[in-house]
């Protein structure tokens, strides 16, 4: 495998970099680089800018309005966006439900939903996990009963990310109790404005409202919002999870955080030394950097297969495991580099307008609070998208044949 970029790929990188430099709002990139809280408007604004350029859906084929980029182009785009401090393009619509609609949805669903995902008209969220049905997702109990031209949905979803902003939710629901658990699940698209839906916040360890419980009480969903066939939703769910786990790798974002780690660790202490002068710490930084390089190559191989019309298979579990572990290692090393600055956590420091009190400003760097919050937040990465323990089971069964 030739690991050098071709002249054409280098030219593509220059084009992407120039566009981002001239079009990414400076106030948004400052928030991202500073670890500050992003508002819904920040995500939507950047998505609309990309859509206007024709880059709103980097991984989509031309058939559905995407640029038709190959794996290397997608990787370069992600890397340059992350390095410049662009907000992450939200995966729930672009990288999760959209491939399901493209592959299993009918033309009416494709024509309606896909353009609205790409231009940020609709914000999507996920309705998979339930209390008691997380890793054992097939045991879900949210019920959808067919009544004429509607389903009536009752139940509860949890660990729903950013559902407080969402226009639509894609849901796994139980439409049959006969046979194996997996055989009675269907995949529904539900308008979040439908009467009977209640979103209740769950406040996370970093004090942020990122996830929710979503309750359904006699929610009427048109039958036309069923994806594919009734009781075949488990097949579509596994397809979607493969795309989700590929995205969790987050190579571009981890490269940005690695650069930030080195910047902090190179800062000199009062004694004139930096943490990077410590050989053991340098070894840990080198180790995570090497693992990130290996993940990058593996990620390119997986998304190359996807571009060749192959859905992400069990190899996506490898990306999920290593990507989430690397993200946690980076936040741990950042906390170590912060030293005693990492001990207090000022939640208000996540606000873009926050300025340290003069009493502490000389002793508490403005980047410390967001990094501490980031550390708290990233305790979740080895759990969401299917816990790493479950991913190891998948690898053992599907790849190793054990």
N, C-alpha and C positions, 0 to 999 in steps of 0.2 A: 504494500500500500504506500503510495506517494503522499507524504504528509505535508508537502509544500503546496502553497496555493498557486494556481496558474495565473498568468498575466490577466486573463479575463476575470478571474475571481478577485484579484487585487483591484482591478478597475471597478468591479461591482462594489467592493468594500468602500472605495473612495467615494462612489456615488451615494451610497447609504450614509456614510459619515457626513458628507457635505449637506445632504438633505436634513439630517437630524440636527446638525449644528445651526442651520438657518431657520428651522421650523419648530423645534422643541421649545416651548415657553420656558424662559429662564427661571421663573418663579416655581415651576413644577420640578425642573431638574434640581433646583436648590433644596426642595423638600426631600427628594429621593436621596440625594447625596448626604443630606443632614439627618436622615432617618426620621423625618417628621411625618406627621399624620397626613395622609392624602384624602381629599374629599371626593365624593362621587363625581363632581364636576371635573376634577383633574383627569380621572380615567376616561370619561366621556369626551372631553376636549381633545385629548391626544388620539383617541380612537378615530374621531372625526377627521383630524388632520391626516392621519395615515390613510383613511378611506378616500379622502379627496385626491391623494396621490396615487391611489390604486394599490396600496400596500396594506389595506385593512385586514386582510386575512392571509398572512404569509404562507400558511401550510395548505391552503385550499387550491384545488386544481382550477384551471381556467374555465372549465365547464360551469363552475358555480360562482365565477366572479373573482377568483383568486389570481395571483400573478403567475402561478404555475412554476414556482421556483423549485430547484432541486434541493437536496439535503444540505449541501454546502452553502448555498445561498441563504437558506433559512437559518442556518447556524451563524453565518456572518451577520445577518440582520439582527438576530437575537443578541449576539455579542456586542455589536455596536450600540444598540438601544440600551442595553444594561450599562455599558461603560459610560455612556453620555448622561445617565440618570433619568432615562425615560420610565414612566410608569409601566408596570407589567400589563400587557394586554390580558384582560380577564379571560381565563380559560373556559369558564362554564358554558359560554355560548360558542366561542370560536373553536375550541379544541376538544370539547366534550360532547355537547348535544348536537352541534353542527355535523360532525362526521356520522353520527347515528342517523340524522335526517337525510343526509346525502346517500347513505347506503341502504337504509331500510324504509325511509319515508316515501310517501307518494309525491307525485309532481306538484299537486296543490300545496302540500306542506313545504316542499322545497321552495316553490315560487314565493310563498308568503313569508316564511320564517328566515330564510338565509339572508336575503338583502337587509332585513331589519337587525339581524345580528351584526352584520358587517359594518353598517353605518351607525351603530350604537343607538338605534331607535329603541331596541329592547335590551334590557339587562336581565340576564338569566341567573338562576341559582339551582342548587341540586337538592333533591329530596330522596336520599337513599337511606342513611342510617336512622334507626329508631332506638328508643330505650330498650336494651336487651337484644338488639339486632344490629350490631356493628360489624364485627369480624364475621359473625354468622349471619350475613345479610339475607340469606335465603329464608330465615325464620321471620321475616318482616310480617307485620299484622295489619298495616293500613289497608282498609278494605274498599274496593270499588265495585258497586253492584250496578249491573246494566238495567236501566229503566227506560225503555223506548229508545229515543235518540240521544240519551244522556247516560253517563255513569254518575252515581252518587258516591262521593268519597268521604270516608270517615277514618280518622286516625291521627297519628302524630309522627313528625319527623324531627330529628335533633342534629346538632352539630352542622347546622345549615349556615354556610358562609355567605355573608353580606346579603342575606335575604331581605333585610330591612330596606334595601334599595331596589329590589328586583321587580320586574314587570311580569316575568314568567318563571315557572319552576318545572323542571322535568322530574317526574316521580316514578318510582317503582311501587306498584300497588298489587294487592292480592285480588285476583278475580276468580280464583277457584281454590278449593281445599282438597281436591281429589288428586291422588297420585303423589309423586315426590314434590317436596316444597318448591323446588325450582320450576316445576311445570305449571304452577298456578299463578305466575307473576306476569303482569303487563306493564307496559311503558307508556305513561300518559304525559301530555304537555298541558299544563294548567295555568290559566291566567291568574295572577296573584291578586287581581282586583275582584275576583269572584266572591260573592257573599259567602260567609262561613269560614274564611281563612283568617287566622290570627297568628301574628308573628310576635314572639316574646323573646326579649334579649337574654343572652348569656354573657356575663362579663368575664373576661379572661384574666389570666394571672397578671398581665401587664396593665390591667385596668381598662382595656379597650373593649368596645362593643363590635366584635367582628363576627360572632356566630350567634345562632338563634335556635329556638324551638319553633316549629311551625305546626299549628293545629288545624285540622280539617273537620268541620262539622256540617254534614249534609251539603257538601260542595258539589254543585252540578257541573259536570265537564262534558262537552259535546263529544259524541262518539268519534267524530272526525278528527279529534285530537289524539286518538290512539295511534301510536307508531307501530307499523307492521301488523302482526296478527295478535289477537288476544291470547294470553297465556304463553307467549313466546318472548316475554320481556327479559327473561334471564339471559338469553342469547345476546340481546342488544345491550344489556347491562355490562356483560363481560367485555364486549367490544369497546364500550365507552371507557371502562376502567383501564384497558390497555392504553388508550390515548391519554388518560389522566396521569397514569404512572410514568409515561414517557415525559410529560411536561413537568413532573415534580423534580426531575433531574436538575433543572435550573442551573445549567453550566454557566451561562452568561452572568447571572446574578452572583453566583459563587466567585467568579473571577473578580467582579467588582468588590465584593466583600474581602477577598484575599488582598487586593490592592489597599483597601482601607486598613486592614490589619497591619500590613507592613508599614504604612504611614504612621500609625500610632506607635508601633513597636520601635521605630527608628527615632522617635522623639527623645531628646536627651533629658535625663533627670537632673536634679540640682547638682549632683556630683559629676556631671559631664558624661555620664554613661547612658547607653540606651539598652533596652531589653534585647535587641537584636545582637548585642555583643555577648549574650549568654549562649553558649554552644547548645545546651539542651533545648532552649527555646527555639533557636534556629533550626534544630533538627525536627522539631514538631511542625514548624512552618513548612519545611522542605517536604516532610511526609505528606501533609495535606495537599500541598501543591502537586506532588507526583500523583496522588490519588485522583485529583481533579483532572489532570492531563489524561489519565487512563479512562476516566469517566467520559471525557469529551470525545475520545475516539469511539468508545462503545456507543455513545449517544448518536454519533454520526452514522454508525452502522445500522442502528435500529430505525432511524428516520429515513435512511436510504431505502430500506426494505419497505417502509410505509409508502414511500413515493412510487415504488414499483407495484402498487396496488395490493400490498400484503398488509393486513391489519397487524398492529403490534401484538406479538405473542407473549409467551412467558418470559422472554428476555427483558420485557419492560419491567418486570419485578426486580431485575438486577439494577436497572437505572434508579428505580424508586429507593431501593435499600441504600446504595452508595450515595445517591444524590442527597438524601435526607441526612445520612450520617455525616457527610462532608459539611453540610450546612450547619449542623450542630457543632461540629468540631471548630468551625470558623468562629461561631459566636462564643464558644468557650475560650478560644485563644484571644479573641478581642477583649473579653472580660479580664483575662490574665494580664493582657497588655495595659488595660486601664488601671490595674492595681487597686489602690484604695479609693480611686475615683469611681470605681464600679460598685462600691458598697451601697451608697444611697441611691434610691430610684425616685426621681422627681417626675411623676406622671405628667405634670404640666409642661415638661420639656419637649413633649411630642408636638406641641402646638407650634406652628411656623412662626408665630409672632412672639413667642416666649423669649424673655431675656432674663438671665440670672440676677437675683437680688444682689445689689452692690456688696452686701455683707459676705456673699459666697462667690461672687463672680471671679475673684482672683484665685480661688482655690478649686473651683468646680468647672471644668471645661464644658462648653455647651454641647459637645458631642457625646458626653458621658451618659446622660440620661437616656437618649434614644437607643444607644447601644445596649444599655442594661435592659430596657424594655424589649429590644430585639432578642436578647438572650432568653428572656422569659417566654416570649412568643414562640420561639423556635423549639421549645420542648415538644411541640405538637407534631413536628415533621415526621417522626418515625411511627406515628399513629395514623394520621389521616391518609386517605387513598388506599386503605388496607394496611394494617400494621405490618412492620417489618418481619415479625414472627410468621404472619400469614404468608408474606411474600417468599420467605425461605421454604415454607411447605410447598408452595406452588413450584418453585425451582426444583425441589427434590422430586416432586411427582411428575412434572411436565418436561423437565430437561434431563435430570439424572435418572429418571425411571425407578425411583426408590419407593 
